[in-house]
Amino acid sequence: MTQIPHPLNLSDKVFISNQLQKKLHEAYQIAFWTPSRKNQKRRPSASWERWLKQKRKVVKTVFSVLVDQYRITDIRANSIAGFEVALDGILLVYSLVTLGLVEC
């Protein structure tokens, strides 16, 4: 994440620690969106929780397809640029298949 930072990241409940979030934001300008825990005092609205849960489900489904069908975790590259090229190719093929422009 420090090599190719993105300002907003959806994270798992493990990253809920305020200290960790503050430290990462100060050091790397990385912010996390995390689902709230059931025992958390200050919780977002129910509609926000539903939206977040739906988006997480979509992300997990897409990632599962990329891992299982496109073997995204098997990318072997010698540089970040090489990794990006391989990843771009996989995402391009996935997008074309999803849009129905090509058949796999």
TABEL-V442714 format. One record per helix or strand of 3 or more residues. SS is the DSSP state (h for helix, s for strand). FROM is the first residue (numbers start at 1). LEN is the number of residues. If there is no record, write none. Layout:
{{SS	FROM	LEN} {SS	FROM	LEN}}
//
This chain:
{{s	8	4} {h	13	4} {h	18	11} {s	31	4} {h	46	23} {h	72	3} {h	80	19}}
//
